[in-house]
Amino acid sequence: MRKFDTKVQHLKYKVLREVARLAWNDTLLQNILDIPKTIVHGDTPTMRCCIYKERAILSERVKIAMGGRDDNKNIIEVIEIACDECPMGGYEVTNACRGCLAHRCEDVCRFGAIKFDHNHVAHIDKTKCKECGACSKVCPYTAIINRKRPCENACKIKAIHMNENKAAAIDNHKCIACGACVYQCPFGAITDKSFILDVIDIIKKSNNNKNYKVYAVVAPSISSQFTYAKLGQVITGLKELGFYTVIEAALGADMVADAESRELAEKGFLTSSCCPAFVNYIEKNFPDLVPFISHNLSPMATIAKYIKEHNDPCKIVFIGPCTAKKAEVQKKEVRPYVDAAMTFEELQALFDSKDLDITTLGESVLDNASYFGRIFARCGGLADAVKQGLKEHGDTDFELNACSCDGIEACKVALLKKSKGISNVNFIEGMACNGGCIGGAGCLTHGEKNKAEVDKYGMEAYEKTITDAISVLK
Amino acid sequence: MKITVCIGSSCHIKGSRQVVEQLQNLIQKNNLDKEVELAGTFCMGKCQEGVCITVNDDFYSVTPDTIESFFTKNVLTKVKA
């Protein structure tokens, strides 16, 4: 039974759990300053130089668990004192260099940056080096390595740099809140703001769903999460937490697939609009392609809109793998429909804040969507669904030539080609995370079997076609 | 008259889509488009009794097999009355 991939996630979870525990009891304000001590007790440091630094960092984590700084609009925030100021020298020759005779590194370097000492050992002249990495590739001893900070390495859109204190800093004009750095930082110094207090408040004020109903909308990637329990037990757990009922965001995905395939046939070229980080990336970097972003709301917002319009009064909480969704729910088009967004990590913390062992619960059913809505969770699923949508509408004249982009780098390539007019694809499915949503930063675990889990869950859907799944909604 | 069918997970598995489709057909067949409004909702809190439906806030439990006779008995008579 493994709940998290890394100890950093576990630490973050402990803070969220303690904050939530106090919030349920209405004792957060009195005890807030004691949370770091509850987590780091005793006097022997286990993570940093001393317990005082550990506790100081934990205090920062508590703030972020409570919504973070108001003056920073970005969902992703750096905890500066937690940043270990990792070395970032770029390409360096290590002592694995044997001082060979071939000097492939010198030959391949187009900038004359490789020099040798009297032992033939290579050195890189940093004033000439352009960090192209060619030398590293040709060295038979792999003696040349690239020292890059894990956060910078994770951020493929280059939104992270070093500030004057050598700590990581995020350029909010570039950042798309995908959370890649959050998951990759080995010190947990970059983290996503949490809105679990809003969720707890919504549940409490509903007075057992009497004042209004609280709906949980869950992302299809949930099928690859909480693997230590059954999905049906997770659903029961959500109801135990105080949600009125649980609805698949995948039903929203079915609605999107239906609408998007019509829109595509009409306009001839579209990009998907499901992944908020991808949409944000287009808006920030390819303004000329903005008119081609599908006009549909994301599956989350689409199903939330439907629920809100048919079940007033109600509140809707989205639960998924995604940090960028927390930013999406703040957009003015989405805000009226989704009241809060949280991650699977945070859901685990909420379960444990109430000492709910979901493995002991009975199983509830979760079945609203079709196979196609469910496979949105993995890369390629959206394009498959749109293809199916075209088929179900009888749009056989329209030949789909989709490009499913796995990760933001692939998105960048596809968008660049399209904006330069050297691409004949007519549908770009963009997923900022590698593998699609199952690679999201808010997942508890990231495993190789996750894609298979999503497909299996898709196959188990009661409805086999998009038309059938959405027919109940009309 | 307003008929609301539960389309939550549990009722969905028990055939709420078939219930909705049959109701749509029955409403059309009897030309009751103006008189009867059909709506969906997620969960009525009585999952054991699904497929759950309400007719003007009165609760009933139906199945795809019983919906037609239910419609004749509880909808047609009331609308015509």
Chai-1 contact restraints between the chains, C-beta under 6 A:
chainA,res_idxA,chainB,res_idxB,connection_type,confidence,min_distance_angstrom,max_distance_angstrom,comment,restraint_id
A,T245,B,G8,contact,1.0,0.0,6.0,A-B,restraint_1
A,T245,B,F42,contact,1.0,0.0,6.0,A-B,restraint_2
A,T245,B,C43,contact,1.0,0.0,6.0,A-B,restraint_3
A,I247,B,F42,contact,1.0,0.0,6.0,A-B,restraint_4
A,N311,B,T41,contact,1.0,0.0,6.0,A-B,restraint_5
A,V365,B,S9,contact,1.0,0.0,6.0,A-B,restraint_6
A,V365,B,S10,contact,1.0,0.0,6.0,A-B,restraint_7
A,V365,B,I13,contact,1.0,0.0,6.0,A-B,restraint_8
A,L366,B,S9,contact,1.0,0.0,6.0,A-B,restraint_9
A,D367,B,S9,contact,1.0,0.0,6.0,A-B,restraint_10
A,D367,B,H12,contact,1.0,0.0,6.0,A-B,restraint_11
A,D367,B,I13,contact,1.0,0.0,6.0,A-B,restraint_12
A,N368,B,S9,contact,1.0,0.0,6.0,A-B,restraint_13
A,Y462,B,I13,contact,1.0,0.0,6.0,A-B,restraint_14
A,V472,B,I7,contact,1.0,0.0,6.0,A-B,restraint_15
A,V472,B,R17,contact,1.0,0.0,6.0,A-B,restraint_16
A,V472,B,V20,contact,1.0,0.0,6.0,A-B,restraint_17
A,V472,B,G40,contact,1.0,0.0,6.0,A-B,restraint_18
